[in-house]
Amino acid sequence: MEIKNIPIEEINVIGDNPRELSDERFEALKKYAKKYGLLTPLVVDKRSNSLIGGHSRLLAIKELGWKEVPCNMVEPKDDSERKEMQLIDNEQFGHWIEDELVVFVKDTGIILEDYEIQTDSISLDEIVNGEDVDIDDFFREKTDEEKEKEREEEQEKKEIKCPKCGFLFER
């Protein structure tokens, strides 16, 4: 692998990214990119200049007016390996768009649980591998109570409570 600066306009963005950032996380990403640069380079296919990892980082630096970006140049052997690299890169940012993730890994042989990808109700591997799953239940609209519980859990992930004084710090 080599890290190389590439002009942003030479990077080919393919549309299969089953991950998204909240507006708040995106603004934070821009803030830190402006302050520190990119701590994690984009991941780009060396042969085609296709973006494998760093879709949100690329959008953020485009908004900041960057002309070049550091890229980790890789050579996946096939589409399944490219998607696996994309999953690994995306584990640390944003949240999964479950129905797009199912389509993304279908027929690749990728076992999502190997990457500790968690979902709300059932295993995505059960859906991808065609096991007996009620797909309607998986994609059903969540109740207000479920949505509230998710918001609370998300908020807990964003804050750390000091055990001595009880002050809440943002992560």
Contacts in CASP RR format, 6 or more apart in sequence:
PFRMAT RR
TARGET T0000
AUTHOR 0000-0000-0000
METHOD contacts of the structure
MODEL  1
MEIKNIPIEEINVIGDNPRELSDERFEALKKYAKKYGLLTPLVVDKRSNS
LIGGHSRLLAIKELGWKEVPCNMVEPKDDSERKEMQLIDNEQFGHWIEDE
LVVFVKDTGIILEDYEIQTDSISLDEIVNGEDVDIDDFFREKTDEEKEKE
REEEQEKKEIKCPKCGFLFER
1 72 0 8 1.000
1 73 0 8 1.000
1 74 0 8 1.000
2 72 0 8 1.000
2 73 0 8 1.000
3 41 0 8 1.000
3 70 0 8 1.000
3 71 0 8 1.000
3 72 0 8 1.000
3 73 0 8 1.000
4 70 0 8 1.000
4 71 0 8 1.000
4 73 0 8 1.000
5 68 0 8 1.000
5 69 0 8 1.000
5 70 0 8 1.000
5 71 0 8 1.000
6 44 0 8 1.000
6 49 0 8 1.000
6 68 0 8 1.000
6 69 0 8 1.000
6 71 0 8 1.000
7 67 0 8 1.000
7 68 0 8 1.000
8 58 0 8 1.000
8 61 0 8 1.000
8 62 0 8 1.000
8 66 0 8 1.000
8 67 0 8 1.000
8 68 0 8 1.000
8 69 0 8 1.000
10 49 0 8 1.000
11 42 0 8 1.000
11 44 0 8 1.000
11 49 0 8 1.000
11 50 0 8 1.000
11 51 0 8 1.000
11 58 0 8 1.000
11 69 0 8 1.000
11 71 0 8 1.000
12 48 0 8 1.000
12 49 0 8 1.000
12 50 0 8 1.000
12 51 0 8 1.000
13 50 0 8 1.000
13 51 0 8 1.000
13 55 0 8 1.000
13 58 0 8 1.000
14 50 0 8 1.000
14 51 0 8 1.000
16 83 0 8 1.000
16 86 0 8 1.000
16 100 0 8 1.000
16 104 0 8 1.000
17 53 0 8 1.000
17 55 0 8 1.000
17 86 0 8 1.000
17 90 0 8 1.000
18 90 0 8 1.000
18 96 0 8 1.000
18 97 0 8 1.000
18 100 0 8 1.000
18 101 0 8 1.000
18 103 0 8 1.000
18 104 0 8 1.000
19 55 0 8 1.000
19 56 0 8 1.000
19 90 0 8 1.000
19 93 0 8 1.000
19 94 0 8 1.000
19 95 0 8 1.000
19 96 0 8 1.000
19 97 0 8 1.000
20 56 0 8 1.000
20 94 0 8 1.000
20 95 0 8 1.000
20 97 0 8 1.000
21 29 0 8 1.000
21 56 0 8 1.000
21 93 0 8 1.000
21 94 0 8 1.000
21 95 0 8 1.000
22 94 0 8 1.000
22 95 0 8 1.000
25 93 0 8 1.000
25 94 0 8 1.000
26 56 0 8 1.000
26 59 0 8 1.000
26 60 0 8 1.000
29 56 0 8 1.000
29 57 0 8 1.000
29 60 0 8 1.000
29 93 0 8 1.000
30 60 0 8 1.000
30 63 0 8 1.000
30 64 0 8 1.000
32 39 0 8 1.000
33 57 0 8 1.000
33 60 0 8 1.000
33 61 0 8 1.000
33 64 0 8 1.000
34 64 0 8 1.000
38 57 0 8 1.000
38 61 0 8 1.000
38 69 0 8 1.000
38 70 0 8 1.000
40 54 0 8 1.000
40 57 0 8 1.000
41 69 0 8 1.000
41 70 0 8 1.000
41 71 0 8 1.000
41 72 0 8 1.000
42 51 0 8 1.000
42 53 0 8 1.000
42 54 0 8 1.000
42 57 0 8 1.000
42 58 0 8 1.000
42 69 0 8 1.000
42 70 0 8 1.000
42 71 0 8 1.000
42 72 0 8 1.000
43 51 0 8 1.000
43 52 0 8 1.000
43 53 0 8 1.000
43 54 0 8 1.000
43 71 0 8 1.000
43 72 0 8 1.000
43 74 0 8 1.000
43 85 0 8 1.000
43 86 0 8 1.000
43 89 0 8 1.000
44 50 0 8 1.000
44 51 0 8 1.000
44 52 0 8 1.000
44 53 0 8 1.000
44 71 0 8 1.000
44 72 0 8 1.000
44 73 0 8 1.000
44 74 0 8 1.000
45 51 0 8 1.000
45 52 0 8 1.000
45 73 0 8 1.000
45 74 0 8 1.000
45 75 0 8 1.000
45 76 0 8 1.000
45 82 0 8 1.000
46 73 0 8 1.000
46 74 0 8 1.000
46 75 0 8 1.000
47 75 0 8 1.000
50 82 0 8 1.000
51 58 0 8 1.000
52 74 0 8 1.000
52 76 0 8 1.000
52 82 0 8 1.000
52 85 0 8 1.000
52 86 0 8 1.000
52 89 0 8 1.000
53 85 0 8 1.000
53 86 0 8 1.000
53 89 0 8 1.000
53 90 0 8 1.000
54 89 0 8 1.000
54 90 0 8 1.000
54 93 0 8 1.000
56 93 0 8 1.000
56 94 0 8 1.000
57 69 0 8 1.000
58 69 0 8 1.000
61 69 0 8 1.000
74 85 0 8 1.000
76 82 0 8 1.000
76 84 0 8 1.000
76 85 0 8 1.000
79 108 0 8 1.000
80 108 0 8 1.000
80 109 0 8 1.000
80 110 0 8 1.000
83 104 0 8 1.000
83 105 0 8 1.000
83 108 0 8 1.000
83 110 0 8 1.000
84 108 0 8 1.000
84 110 0 8 1.000
87 105 0 8 1.000
87 110 0 8 1.000
87 112 0 8 1.000
87 115 0 8 1.000
87 117 0 8 1.000
88 115 0 8 1.000
91 115 0 8 1.000
91 116 0 8 1.000
91 117 0 8 1.000
96 117 0 8 1.000
96 119 0 8 1.000
98 119 0 8 1.000
98 120 0 8 1.000
98 124 0 8 1.000
98 138 0 8 1.000
98 139 0 8 1.000
99 139 0 8 1.000
101 112 0 8 1.000
101 117 0 8 1.000
101 124 0 8 1.000
102 124 0 8 1.000
102 127 0 8 1.000
102 128 0 8 1.000
105 112 0 8 1.000
105 124 0 8 1.000
105 128 0 8 1.000
106 128 0 8 1.000
111 125 0 8 1.000
112 123 0 8 1.000
112 124 0 8 1.000
112 125 0 8 1.000
112 128 0 8 1.000
113 123 0 8 1.000
113 125 0 8 1.000
117 124 0 8 1.000
120 142 0 8 1.000
120 146 0 8 1.000
120 150 0 8 1.000
121 137 0 8 1.000
121 138 0 8 1.000
122 133 0 8 1.000
122 137 0 8 1.000
122 138 0 8 1.000
125 131 0 8 1.000
126 132 0 8 1.000
126 133 0 8 1.000
127 133 0 8 1.000
127 135 0 8 1.000
127 138 0 8 1.000
142 150 0 8 1.000
157 171 0 8 1.000
158 170 0 8 1.000
158 171 0 8 1.000
159 168 0 8 1.000
159 169 0 8 1.000
159 170 0 8 1.000
159 171 0 8 1.000
160 168 0 8 1.000
160 169 0 8 1.000
160 170 0 8 1.000
160 171 0 8 1.000
161 167 0 8 1.000
161 168 0 8 1.000
161 169 0 8 1.000
162 168 0 8 1.000
162 169 0 8 1.000
END
